[in-house]
Amino acid sequence: MKAHVYVTLKRTVLDAQGKTVADALRRMEYKGVADVRQGKYFLLTLEDGLSETAAHTEIERIASEVLTNPVIEEFTFRLEV
C-alpha cells in the first residue's frame, strides 16, 4: 500500500513562491490560471499486512507530527491499495 501525502501552506498564509509563479504565468500570457499554491509531496510505501484503517490512522499521525508545521501548513492524503 502507498500513501500520497500533499502538504500546502494554509490559505491564511502568504505563499510567496506560489504568487511568483502565478505572476510569471500571467506575464507569459498563459490563460485561465486564477491562483497558484506551492507545496510538498511525499510518497510513503507502507508495510504489507497493515490494514487500511491502521494505515489511515498512522498516516494522519505521521503527516500531522512530522511532515507538516501545523501552525502554517495543512495536509491531505490518499491511500493507494
PyMOL Python script that loads the backbone (N, CA, C, O; Angstrom):
from pymol import cmd

cmd.read_pdbstr("""\
ATOM      1  N   MET A   1       0.851  -1.170   0.000  1.00  0.00           N
ATOM      2  CA  MET A   1       0.000   0.000   0.000  1.00  0.00           C
ATOM      3  C   MET A   1       0.902   1.240   0.000  1.00  0.00           C
ATOM      4  O   MET A   1       1.976   1.246   0.601  1.00  0.00           O
ATOM      5  N   LYS A   2       0.444   2.272  -0.680  1.00  0.00           N
ATOM      6  CA  LYS A   2       1.192   3.526  -0.736  1.00  0.00           C
ATOM      7  C   LYS A   2       0.308   4.664  -0.238  1.00  0.00           C
ATOM      8  O   LYS A   2      -0.907   4.658  -0.431  1.00  0.00           O
ATOM      9  N   ALA A   3       0.936   5.629   0.399  1.00  0.00           N
ATOM     10  CA  ALA A   3       0.230   6.823   0.848  1.00  0.00           C
ATOM     11  C   ALA A   3       0.816   8.026   0.117  1.00  0.00           C
ATOM     12  O   ALA A   3       2.025   8.254   0.151  1.00  0.00           O
ATOM     13  N   HIS A   4      -0.033   8.780  -0.531  1.00  0.00           N
ATOM     14  CA  HIS A   4       0.363  10.006  -1.218  1.00  0.00           C
ATOM     15  C   HIS A   4      -0.053  11.169  -0.323  1.00  0.00           C
ATOM     16  O   HIS A   4      -1.244  11.398  -0.111  1.00  0.00           O
ATOM     17  N   VAL A   5       0.933  11.907   0.205  1.00  0.00           N
ATOM     18  CA  VAL A   5       0.659  12.989   1.148  1.00  0.00           C
ATOM     19  C   VAL A   5       1.024  14.316   0.491  1.00  0.00           C
ATOM     20  O   VAL A   5       2.132  14.490  -0.018  1.00  0.00           O
ATOM     21  N   TYR A   6       0.074  15.245   0.512  1.00  0.00           N
ATOM     22  CA  TYR A   6       0.250  16.567  -0.085  1.00  0.00           C
ATOM     23  C   TYR A   6       0.210  17.610   1.029  1.00  0.00           C
ATOM     24  O   TYR A   6      -0.761  17.678   1.783  1.00  0.00           O
ATOM     25  N   VAL A   7       1.256  18.415   1.134  1.00  0.00           N
ATOM     26  CA  VAL A   7       1.358  19.436   2.178  1.00  0.00           C
ATOM     27  C   VAL A   7       1.383  20.802   1.501  1.00  0.00           C
ATOM     28  O   VAL A   7       2.179  21.041   0.592  1.00  0.00           O
ATOM     29  N   THR A   8       0.505  21.692   1.951  1.00  0.00           N
ATOM     30  CA  THR A   8       0.473  23.059   1.409  1.00  0.00           C
ATOM     31  C   THR A   8       0.363  24.046   2.560  1.00  0.00           C
ATOM     32  O   THR A   8      -0.017  23.694   3.677  1.00  0.00           O
ATOM     33  N   LEU A   9       0.705  25.284   2.256  1.00  0.00           N
ATOM     34  CA  LEU A   9       0.512  26.336   3.237  1.00  0.00           C
ATOM     35  C   LEU A   9      -0.982  26.569   3.425  1.00  0.00           C
ATOM     36  O   LEU A   9      -1.758  26.439   2.478  1.00  0.00           O
ATOM     37  N   LYS A  10      -1.382  26.910   4.632  1.00  0.00           N
ATOM     38  CA  LYS A  10      -2.775  27.247   4.883  1.00  0.00           C
ATOM     39  C   LYS A  10      -3.148  28.466   4.035  1.00  0.00           C
ATOM     40  O   LYS A  10      -2.295  29.297   3.723  1.00  0.00           O
ATOM     41  N   ARG A  11      -4.408  28.565   3.671  1.00  0.00           N
ATOM     42  CA  ARG A  11      -4.892  29.684   2.846  1.00  0.00           C
ATOM     43  C   ARG A  11      -4.620  31.033   3.504  1.00  0.00           C
ATOM     44  O   ARG A  11      -4.470  32.040   2.811  1.00  0.00           O
ATOM     45  N   THR A  12      -4.556  31.064   4.824  1.00  0.00           N
ATOM     46  CA  THR A  12      -4.324  32.324   5.532  1.00  0.00           C
ATOM     47  C   THR A  12      -2.854  32.741   5.539  1.00  0.00           C
ATOM     48  O   THR A  12      -2.524  33.833   6.002  1.00  0.00           O
ATOM     49  N   VAL A  13      -1.972  31.881   5.030  1.00  0.00           N
ATOM     50  CA  VAL A  13      -0.536  32.160   4.998  1.00  0.00           C
ATOM     51  C   VAL A  13      -0.141  32.578   3.586  1.00  0.00           C
ATOM     52  O   VAL A  13      -0.484  31.904   2.614  1.00  0.00           O
ATOM     53  N   LEU A  14       0.576  33.685   3.478  1.00  0.00           N
ATOM     54  CA  LEU A  14       1.037  34.159   2.177  1.00  0.00           C
ATOM     55  C   LEU A  14       1.974  33.132   1.550  1.00  0.00           C
ATOM     56  O   LEU A  14       2.936  32.693   2.180  1.00  0.00           O
ATOM     57  N   ASP A  15       1.691  32.761   0.326  1.00  0.00           N
ATOM     58  CA  ASP A  15       2.520  31.812  -0.419  1.00  0.00           C
ATOM     59  C   ASP A  15       3.307  32.610  -1.459  1.00  0.00           C
ATOM     60  O   ASP A  15       2.875  32.749  -2.604  1.00  0.00           O
ATOM     61  N   ALA A  16       4.458  33.132  -1.052  1.00  0.00           N
ATOM     62  CA  ALA A  16       5.260  34.000  -1.921  1.00  0.00           C
ATOM     63  C   ALA A  16       5.708  33.266  -3.186  1.00  0.00           C
ATOM     64  O   ALA A  16       5.690  33.847  -4.271  1.00  0.00           O
ATOM     65  N   GLN A  17       6.105  32.015  -3.064  1.00  0.00           N
ATOM     66  CA  GLN A  17       6.551  31.263  -4.232  1.00  0.00           C
ATOM     67  C   GLN A  17       5.385  31.021  -5.183  1.00  0.00           C
ATOM     68  O   GLN A  17       5.544  31.153  -6.397  1.00  0.00           O
ATOM     69  N   GLY A  18       4.234  30.672  -4.659  1.00  0.00           N
ATOM     70  CA  GLY A  18       3.058  30.483  -5.496  1.00  0.00           C
ATOM     71  C   GLY A  18       2.670  31.769  -6.211  1.00  0.00           C
ATOM     72  O   GLY A  18       2.307  31.742  -7.387  1.00  0.00           O
ATOM     73  N   LYS A  19       2.745  32.906  -5.500  1.00  0.00           N
ATOM     74  CA  LYS A  19       2.430  34.201  -6.106  1.00  0.00           C
ATOM     75  C   LYS A  19       3.408  34.525  -7.229  1.00  0.00           C
ATOM     76  O   LYS A  19       3.002  35.031  -8.275  1.00  0.00           O
ATOM     77  N   THR A  20       4.686  34.240  -7.024  1.00  0.00           N
ATOM     78  CA  THR A  20       5.700  34.489  -8.050  1.00  0.00           C
ATOM     79  C   THR A  20       5.416  33.666  -9.297  1.00  0.00           C
ATOM     80  O   THR A  20       5.520  34.177 -10.412  1.00  0.00           O
ATOM     81  N   VAL A  21       5.062  32.403  -9.124  1.00  0.00           N
ATOM     82  CA  VAL A  21       4.740  31.547 -10.264  1.00  0.00           C
ATOM     83  C   VAL A  21       3.490  32.060 -10.977  1.00  0.00           C
ATOM     84  O   VAL A  21       3.459  32.110 -12.206  1.00  0.00           O
ATOM     85  N   ALA A  22       2.462  32.440 -10.221  1.00  0.00           N
ATOM     86  CA  ALA A  22       1.231  32.965 -10.826  1.00  0.00           C
ATOM     87  C   ALA A  22       1.514  34.232 -11.622  1.00  0.00           C
ATOM     88  O   ALA A  22       1.002  34.397 -12.730  1.00  0.00           O
ATOM     89  N   ASP A  23       2.324  35.124 -11.066  1.00  0.00           N
ATOM     90  CA  ASP A  23       2.683  36.357 -11.776  1.00  0.00           C
ATOM     91  C   ASP A  23       3.452  36.051 -13.059  1.00  0.00           C
ATOM     92  O   ASP A  23       3.214  36.681 -14.090  1.00  0.00           O
ATOM     93  N   ALA A  24       4.371  35.090 -13.000  1.00  0.00           N
ATOM     94  CA  ALA A  24       5.148  34.706 -14.186  1.00  0.00           C
ATOM     95  C   ALA A  24       4.235  34.132 -15.266  1.00  0.00           C
ATOM     96  O   ALA A  24       4.401  34.440 -16.447  1.00  0.00           O
ATOM     97  N   LEU A  25       3.284  33.309 -14.874  1.00  0.00           N
ATOM     98  CA  LEU A  25       2.348  32.739 -15.849  1.00  0.00           C
ATOM     99  C   LEU A  25       1.538  33.834 -16.535  1.00  0.00           C
ATOM    100  O   LEU A  25       1.299  33.774 -17.741  1.00  0.00           O
ATOM    101  N   ARG A  26       1.115  34.837 -15.761  1.00  0.00           N
ATOM    102  CA  ARG A  26       0.372  35.958 -16.364  1.00  0.00           C
ATOM    103  C   ARG A  26       1.250  36.731 -17.350  1.00  0.00           C
ATOM    104  O   ARG A  26       0.811  37.074 -18.447  1.00  0.00           O
ATOM    105  N   ARG A  27       2.495  37.001 -16.947  1.00  0.00           N
ATOM    106  CA  ARG A  27       3.425  37.724 -17.837  1.00  0.00           C
ATOM    107  C   ARG A  27       3.706  36.932 -19.109  1.00  0.00           C
ATOM    108  O   ARG A  27       3.932  37.509 -20.172  1.00  0.00           O
ATOM    109  N   MET A  28       3.691  35.615 -18.994  1.00  0.00           N
ATOM    110  CA  MET A  28       3.943  34.763 -20.163  1.00  0.00           C
ATOM    111  C   MET A  28       2.660  34.521 -20.963  1.00  0.00           C
ATOM    112  O   MET A  28       2.653  33.766 -21.935  1.00  0.00           O
ATOM    113  N   GLU A  29       1.588  35.168 -20.540  1.00  0.00           N
ATOM    114  CA  GLU A  29       0.300  35.162 -21.226  1.00  0.00           C
ATOM    115  C   GLU A  29      -0.409  33.799 -21.228  1.00  0.00           C
ATOM    116  O   GLU A  29      -1.150  33.476 -22.156  1.00  0.00           O
ATOM    117  N   TYR A  30      -0.168  33.009 -20.175  1.00  0.00           N
ATOM    118  CA  TYR A  30      -0.969  31.801 -20.003  1.00  0.00           C
ATOM    119  C   TYR A  30      -2.340  32.223 -19.506  1.00  0.00           C
ATOM    120  O   TYR A  30      -2.449  33.134 -18.685  1.00  0.00           O
ATOM    121  N   LYS A  31      -3.361  31.586 -19.983  1.00  0.00           N
ATOM    122  CA  LYS A  31      -4.732  31.976 -19.651  1.00  0.00           C
ATOM    123  C   LYS A  31      -5.377  30.973 -18.692  1.00  0.00           C
ATOM    124  O   LYS A  31      -5.033  29.791 -18.680  1.00  0.00           O
ATOM    125  N   GLY A  32      -6.306  31.466 -17.902  1.00  0.00           N
ATOM    126  CA  GLY A  32      -7.154  30.598 -17.103  1.00  0.00           C
ATOM    127  C   GLY A  32      -6.632  30.222 -15.725  1.00  0.00           C
ATOM    128  O   GLY A  32      -7.326  29.513 -14.998  1.00  0.00           O
ATOM    129  N   VAL A  33      -5.440  30.663 -15.332  1.00  0.00           N
ATOM    130  CA  VAL A  33      -4.907  30.329 -14.016  1.00  0.00           C
ATOM    131  C   VAL A  33      -5.252  31.458 -13.050  1.00  0.00           C
ATOM    132  O   VAL A  33      -4.762  32.577 -13.201  1.00  0.00           O
ATOM    133  N   ALA A  34      -6.090  31.171 -12.062  1.00  0.00           N
ATOM    134  CA  ALA A  34      -6.524  32.188 -11.111  1.00  0.00           C
ATOM    135  C   ALA A  34      -5.564  32.325  -9.927  1.00  0.00           C
ATOM    136  O   ALA A  34      -5.391  33.422  -9.398  1.00  0.00           O
ATOM    137  N   ASP A  35      -4.937  31.217  -9.508  1.00  0.00           N
ATOM    138  CA  ASP A  35      -4.090  31.241  -8.319  1.00  0.00           C
ATOM    139  C   ASP A  35      -3.146  30.046  -8.370  1.00  0.00           C
ATOM    140  O   ASP A  35      -3.452  29.030  -8.993  1.00  0.00           O
ATOM    141  N   VAL A  36      -2.004  30.172  -7.714  1.00  0.00           N
ATOM    142  CA  VAL A  36      -1.047  29.067  -7.606  1.00  0.00           C
ATOM    143  C   VAL A  36      -0.641  28.951  -6.139  1.00  0.00           C
ATOM    144  O   VAL A  36      -0.277  29.941  -5.505  1.00  0.00           O
ATOM    145  N   ARG A  37      -0.707  27.756  -5.618  1.00  0.00           N
ATOM    146  CA  ARG A  37      -0.222  27.452  -4.271  1.00  0.00           C
ATOM    147  C   ARG A  37       0.802  26.338  -4.417  1.00  0.00           C
ATOM    148  O   ARG A  37       0.503  25.299  -5.006  1.00  0.00           O
ATOM    149  N   GLN A  38       1.990  26.536  -3.896  1.00  0.00           N
ATOM    150  CA  GLN A  38       3.015  25.505  -3.985  1.00  0.00           C
ATOM    151  C   GLN A  38       3.013  24.683  -2.711  1.00  0.00           C
ATOM    152  O   GLN A  38       2.455  25.093  -1.694  1.00  0.00           O
ATOM    153  N   GLY A  39       3.639  23.524  -2.775  1.00  0.00           N
ATOM    154  CA  GLY A  39       3.663  22.663  -1.596  1.00  0.00           C
ATOM    155  C   GLY A  39       4.679  21.558  -1.727  1.00  0.00           C
ATOM    156  O   GLY A  39       5.602  21.627  -2.538  1.00  0.00           O
ATOM    157  N   LYS A  40       4.492  20.534  -0.909  1.00  0.00           N
ATOM    158  CA  LYS A  40       5.384  19.378  -0.876  1.00  0.00           C
ATOM    159  C   LYS A  40       4.557  18.116  -1.099  1.00  0.00           C
ATOM    160  O   LYS A  40       3.373  18.052  -0.767  1.00  0.00           O
ATOM    161  N   TYR A  41       5.214  17.130  -1.664  1.00  0.00           N
ATOM    162  CA  TYR A  41       4.569  15.838  -1.917  1.00  0.00           C
ATOM    163  C   TYR A  41       5.450  14.742  -1.340  1.00  0.00           C
ATOM    164  O   TYR A  41       6.665  14.738  -1.538  1.00  0.00           O
ATOM    165  N   PHE A  42       4.834  13.822  -0.632  1.00  0.00           N
ATOM    166  CA  PHE A  42       5.541  12.672  -0.063  1.00  0.00           C
ATOM    167  C   PHE A  42       4.844  11.395  -0.508  1.00  0.00           C
ATOM    168  O   PHE A  42       3.616  11.316  -0.502  1.00  0.00           O
ATOM    169  N   LEU A  43       5.625  10.404  -0.892  1.00  0.00           N
ATOM    170  CA  LEU A  43       5.102   9.082  -1.224  1.00  0.00           C
ATOM    171  C   LEU A  43       5.669   8.106  -0.196  1.00  0.00           C
ATOM    172  O   LEU A  43       6.873   7.852  -0.163  1.00  0.00           O
ATOM    173  N   LEU A  44       4.794   7.568   0.634  1.00  0.00           N
ATOM    174  CA  LEU A  44       5.211   6.618   1.667  1.00  0.00           C
ATOM    175  C   LEU A  44       4.750   5.222   1.264  1.00  0.00           C
ATOM    176  O   LEU A  44       3.570   5.011   0.985  1.00  0.00           O
ATOM    177  N   THR A  45       5.671   4.278   1.235  1.00  0.00           N
ATOM    178  CA  THR A  45       5.347   2.884   0.978  1.00  0.00           C
ATOM    179  C   THR A  45       5.167   2.201   2.327  1.00  0.00           C
ATOM    180  O   THR A  45       6.077   2.184   3.156  1.00  0.00           O
ATOM    181  N   LEU A  46       3.995   1.645   2.531  1.00  0.00           N
ATOM    182  CA  LEU A  46       3.661   1.045   3.820  1.00  0.00           C
ATOM    183  C   LEU A  46       3.938  -0.456   3.815  1.00  0.00           C
ATOM    184  O   LEU A  46       3.926  -1.097   2.765  1.00  0.00           O
ATOM    185  N   GLU A  47       4.183  -0.995   4.984  1.00  0.00           N
ATOM    186  CA  GLU A  47       4.479  -2.419   5.120  1.00  0.00           C
ATOM    187  C   GLU A  47       3.270  -3.264   4.744  1.00  0.00           C
ATOM    188  O   GLU A  47       2.124  -2.881   4.980  1.00  0.00           O
ATOM    189  N   ASP A  48       3.551  -4.415   4.158  1.00  0.00           N
ATOM    190  CA  ASP A  48       2.485  -5.366   3.835  1.00  0.00           C
ATOM    191  C   ASP A  48       1.794  -5.803   5.125  1.00  0.00           C
ATOM    192  O   ASP A  48       2.423  -5.883   6.180  1.00  0.00           O
ATOM    193  N   GLY A  49       0.515  -6.081   5.031  1.00  0.00           N
ATOM    194  CA  GLY A  49      -0.223  -6.581   6.178  1.00  0.00           C
ATOM    195  C   GLY A  49      -0.879  -5.500   7.021  1.00  0.00           C
ATOM    196  O   GLY A  49      -1.671  -5.812   7.910  1.00  0.00           O
ATOM    197  N   LEU A  50      -0.565  -4.237   6.762  1.00  0.00           N
ATOM    198  CA  LEU A  50      -1.187  -3.142   7.505  1.00  0.00           C
ATOM    199  C   LEU A  50      -2.605  -2.939   6.976  1.00  0.00           C
ATOM    200  O   LEU A  50      -2.795  -2.791   5.769  1.00  0.00           O
ATOM    201  N   SER A  51      -3.583  -2.931   7.844  1.00  0.00           N
ATOM    202  CA  SER A  51      -4.961  -2.740   7.392  1.00  0.00           C
ATOM    203  C   SER A  51      -5.152  -1.308   6.906  1.00  0.00           C
ATOM    204  O   SER A  51      -4.384  -0.414   7.261  1.00  0.00           O
ATOM    205  N   GLU A  52      -6.170  -1.102   6.100  1.00  0.00           N
ATOM    206  CA  GLU A  52      -6.442   0.240   5.581  1.00  0.00           C
ATOM    207  C   GLU A  52      -6.768   1.210   6.716  1.00  0.00           C
ATOM    208  O   GLU A  52      -6.360   2.370   6.677  1.00  0.00           O
ATOM    209  N   THR A  53      -7.491   0.744   7.713  1.00  0.00           N
ATOM    210  CA  THR A  53      -7.824   1.585   8.868  1.00  0.00           C
ATOM    211  C   THR A  53      -6.567   1.973   9.637  1.00  0.00           C
ATOM    212  O   THR A  53      -6.393   3.137   9.999  1.00  0.00           O
ATOM    213  N   ALA A  54      -5.690   0.999   9.887  1.00  0.00           N
ATOM    214  CA  ALA A  54      -4.439   1.276  10.601  1.00  0.00           C
ATOM    215  C   ALA A  54      -3.547   2.205   9.782  1.00  0.00           C
ATOM    216  O   ALA A  54      -2.899   3.094  10.332  1.00  0.00           O
ATOM    217  N   ALA A  55      -3.516   1.997   8.472  1.00  0.00           N
ATOM    218  CA  ALA A  55      -2.718   2.859   7.596  1.00  0.00           C
ATOM    219  C   ALA A  55      -3.228   4.293   7.651  1.00  0.00           C
ATOM    220  O   ALA A  55      -2.439   5.234   7.749  1.00  0.00           O
ATOM    221  N   HIS A  56      -4.531   4.457   7.589  1.00  0.00           N
ATOM    222  CA  HIS A  56      -5.137   5.786   7.648  1.00  0.00           C
ATOM    223  C   HIS A  56      -4.745   6.498   8.945  1.00  0.00           C
ATOM    224  O   HIS A  56      -4.359   7.667   8.929  1.00  0.00           O
ATOM    225  N   THR A  57      -4.847   5.790  10.054  1.00  0.00           N
ATOM    226  CA  THR A  57      -4.503   6.347  11.361  1.00  0.00           C
ATOM    227  C   THR A  57      -3.030   6.728  11.428  1.00  0.00           C
ATOM    228  O   THR A  57      -2.681   7.805  11.911  1.00  0.00           O
ATOM    229  N   GLU A  58      -2.174   5.844  10.943  1.00  0.00           N
ATOM    230  CA  GLU A  58      -0.729   6.087  11.015  1.00  0.00           C
ATOM    231  C   GLU A  58      -0.306   7.245  10.107  1.00  0.00           C
ATOM    232  O   GLU A  58       0.540   8.052  10.492  1.00  0.00           O
ATOM    233  N   ILE A  59      -0.877   7.333   8.922  1.00  0.00           N
ATOM    234  CA  ILE A  59      -0.533   8.425   8.007  1.00  0.00           C
ATOM    235  C   ILE A  59      -1.008   9.759   8.578  1.00  0.00           C
ATOM    236  O   ILE A  59      -0.295  10.758   8.486  1.00  0.00           O
ATOM    237  N   GLU A  60      -2.199   9.785   9.165  1.00  0.00           N
ATOM    238  CA  GLU A  60      -2.678  11.013   9.841  1.00  0.00           C
ATOM    239  C   GLU A  60      -1.657  11.452  10.886  1.00  0.00           C
ATOM    240  O   GLU A  60      -1.320  12.633  10.974  1.00  0.00           O
ATOM    241  N   ARG A  61      -1.175  10.511  11.666  1.00  0.00           N
ATOM    242  CA  ARG A  61      -0.220  10.814  12.734  1.00  0.00           C
ATOM    243  C   ARG A  61       1.119  11.296  12.174  1.00  0.00           C
ATOM    244  O   ARG A  61       1.668  12.292  12.644  1.00  0.00           O
ATOM    245  N   ILE A  62       1.640  10.596  11.181  1.00  0.00           N
ATOM    246  CA  ILE A  62       2.920  10.976  10.575  1.00  0.00           C
ATOM    247  C   ILE A  62       2.826  12.362   9.942  1.00  0.00           C
ATOM    248  O   ILE A  62       3.701  13.206  10.134  1.00  0.00           O
ATOM    249  N   ALA A  63       1.758  12.582   9.190  1.00  0.00           N
ATOM    250  CA  ALA A  63       1.613  13.862   8.496  1.00  0.00           C
ATOM    251  C   ALA A  63       1.482  15.025   9.473  1.00  0.00           C
ATOM    252  O   ALA A  63       2.076  16.083   9.265  1.00  0.00           O
ATOM    253  N   SER A  64       0.712  14.834  10.530  1.00  0.00           N
ATOM    254  CA  SER A  64       0.497  15.944  11.468  1.00  0.00           C
ATOM    255  C   SER A  64       1.683  16.170  12.407  1.00  0.00           C
ATOM    256  O   SER A  64       1.915  17.298  12.844  1.00  0.00           O
ATOM    257  N   GLU A  65       2.437  15.111  12.724  1.00  0.00           N
ATOM    258  CA  GLU A  65       3.530  15.244  13.681  1.00  0.00           C
ATOM    259  C   GLU A  65       4.904  15.441  13.037  1.00  0.00           C
ATOM    260  O   GLU A  65       5.800  16.010  13.661  1.00  0.00           O
ATOM    261  N   VAL A  66       5.079  14.977  11.800  1.00  0.00           N
ATOM    262  CA  VAL A  66       6.416  15.001  11.201  1.00  0.00           C
ATOM    263  C   VAL A  66       6.478  15.800   9.895  1.00  0.00           C
ATOM    264  O   VAL A  66       7.388  16.608   9.704  1.00  0.00           O
ATOM    265  N   LEU A  67       5.527  15.580   9.009  1.00  0.00           N
ATOM    266  CA  LEU A  67       5.627  16.149   7.661  1.00  0.00           C
ATOM    267  C   LEU A  67       5.160  17.592   7.549  1.00  0.00           C
ATOM    268  O   LEU A  67       5.501  18.273   6.582  1.00  0.00           O
ATOM    269  N   THR A  68       4.390  18.072   8.514  1.00  0.00           N
ATOM    270  CA  THR A  68       3.874  19.439   8.431  1.00  0.00           C
ATOM    271  C   THR A  68       4.235  20.259   9.656  1.00  0.00           C
ATOM    272  O   THR A  68       4.506  19.733  10.735  1.00  0.00           O
ATOM    273  N   ASN A  69       4.229  21.553   9.448  1.00  0.00           N
ATOM    274  CA  ASN A  69       4.267  22.500  10.552  1.00  0.00           C
ATOM    275  C   ASN A  69       2.817  22.933  10.738  1.00  0.00           C
ATOM    276  O   ASN A  69       2.328  23.746   9.954  1.00  0.00           O
ATOM    277  N   PRO A  70       2.116  22.424  11.739  1.00  0.00           N
ATOM    278  CA  PRO A  70       0.678  22.660  11.854  1.00  0.00           C
ATOM    279  C   PRO A  70       0.282  24.123  12.051  1.00  0.00           C
ATOM    280  O   PRO A  70      -0.888  24.471  11.893  1.00  0.00           O
ATOM    281  N   VAL A  71       1.228  24.970  12.390  1.00  0.00           N
ATOM    282  CA  VAL A  71       0.918  26.389  12.542  1.00  0.00           C
ATOM    283  C   VAL A  71       0.648  27.028  11.184  1.00  0.00           C
ATOM    284  O   VAL A  71      -0.228  27.885  11.066  1.00  0.00           O
ATOM    285  N   ILE A  72       1.402  26.611  10.143  1.00  0.00           N
ATOM    286  CA  ILE A  72       1.277  27.274   8.839  1.00  0.00           C
ATOM    287  C   ILE A  72       0.899  26.336   7.695  1.00  0.00           C
ATOM    288  O   ILE A  72       0.592  26.798   6.597  1.00  0.00           O
ATOM    289  N   GLU A  73       0.917  25.023   7.939  1.00  0.00           N
ATOM    290  CA  GLU A  73       0.660  24.076   6.855  1.00  0.00           C
ATOM    291  C   GLU A  73      -0.521  23.165   7.170  1.00  0.00           C
ATOM    292  O   GLU A  73      -0.887  22.949   8.325  1.00  0.00           O
ATOM    293  N   GLU A  74      -1.100  22.643   6.094  1.00  0.00           N
ATOM    294  CA  GLU A  74      -2.151  21.637   6.199  1.00  0.00           C
ATOM    295  C   GLU A  74      -1.821  20.510   5.226  1.00  0.00           C
ATOM    296  O   GLU A  74      -0.966  20.667   4.355  1.00  0.00           O
ATOM    297  N   PHE A  75      -2.495  19.385   5.376  1.00  0.00           N
ATOM    298  CA  PHE A  75      -2.185  18.254   4.502  1.00  0.00           C
ATOM    299  C   PHE A  75      -3.449  17.534   4.100  1.00  0.00           C
ATOM    300  O   PHE A  75      -4.481  17.600   4.768  1.00  0.00           O
ATOM    301  N   THR A  76      -3.329  16.848   2.989  1.00  0.00           N
ATOM    302  CA  THR A  76      -4.330  15.886   2.544  1.00  0.00           C
ATOM    303  C   THR A  76      -3.555  14.652   2.119  1.00  0.00           C
ATOM    304  O   THR A  76      -2.360  14.728   1.835  1.00  0.00           O
ATOM    305  N   PHE A  77      -4.237  13.514   2.077  1.00  0.00           N
ATOM    306  CA  PHE A  77      -3.569  12.307   1.596  1.00  0.00           C
ATOM    307  C   PHE A  77      -4.586  11.360   1.023  1.00  0.00           C
ATOM    308  O   PHE A  77      -5.788  11.460   1.269  1.00  0.00           O
ATOM    309  N   ARG A  78      -4.053  10.426   0.239  1.00  0.00           N
ATOM    310  CA  ARG A  78      -4.878   9.339  -0.271  1.00  0.00           C
ATOM    311  C   ARG A  78      -4.082   8.067  -0.190  1.00  0.00           C
ATOM    312  O   ARG A  78      -2.864   8.069  -0.366  1.00  0.00           O
ATOM    313  N   LEU A  79      -4.769   6.982   0.076  1.00  0.00           N
ATOM    314  CA  LEU A  79      -4.137   5.674   0.136  1.00  0.00           C
ATOM    315  C   LEU A  79      -4.359   4.956  -1.180  1.00  0.00           C
ATOM    316  O   LEU A  79      -5.455   4.991  -1.737  1.00  0.00           O
ATOM    317  N   GLU A  80      -3.327   4.312  -1.670  1.00  0.00           N
ATOM    318  CA  GLU A  80      -3.391   3.500  -2.873  1.00  0.00           C
ATOM    319  C   GLU A  80      -3.232   2.054  -2.434  1.00  0.00           C
ATOM    320  O   GLU A  80      -2.150   1.635  -2.024  1.00  0.00           O
ATOM    321  N   VAL A  81      -4.302   1.308  -2.522  1.00  0.00           N
ATOM    322  CA  VAL A  81      -4.296  -0.080  -2.040  1.00  0.00           C
ATOM    323  C   VAL A  81      -3.783  -0.999  -3.113  1.00  0.00           C
ATOM    324  O   VAL A  81      -3.701  -2.209  -2.902  1.00  0.00           O
TER     325      VAL A  81
END
""", "prot")
cmd.dss("prot")
cmd.show_as("cartoon", "prot")
cmd.util.cbc("prot")
cmd.orient("prot")
